[in-house]
């Protein structure tokens, strides 16, 4: 295992199956389409907002925990602590997965959160939200592919993709917290 982690030839000769990548992209597109449906077409089930009202706060906490795990994972990989890096990244993935389930539940129950367009913060908010949404759509397949590459021992490809996946995933996690704070304080 250690030989393949250091980039020995055993992991460089592995060819990544195109079918796996295509499946990851299709699953990611389906998840994005479901979110789009819930936001723009689905009538909220709890229009009074009385059930699970703390889901947005939970989502922000999960994003914050993911952010912390990502930063810890980055520190570990920079110091070549592979097992600790892997544990931190699995922790970040866990928090992101729970976030996605909670996020979908929140949109199913409550629908879209509306922000006061007359607020002086509106121009900053919508640009931040737009970049957050766009990069979250991009991040999902990148995260899944990066994990696939690591779990199957394709470490050179994993390292190359992780250079892009990490900052996008981190940005999405951090901006998720900022968007929540803005929504909670300026309505």
Secondary structure, DSSP 8 states (H G I E B T S, - for coil): -HHHHTT-HHHHT----HHHHHHHHHHHHHHHHHHHHHHHT---S-TT--SSTTHHHHHHHHHHHHHHHHHHHHHHHHTT-HHHHHHHHHHHHHHHHHHHHHHHHHHHHH------TTSTTHHHHHHHHHHHHHHHHHHHHHHHHHHHHHHTT-HHHHHHHHHHHHHHHHHHHHHHHHHHHHHHH--
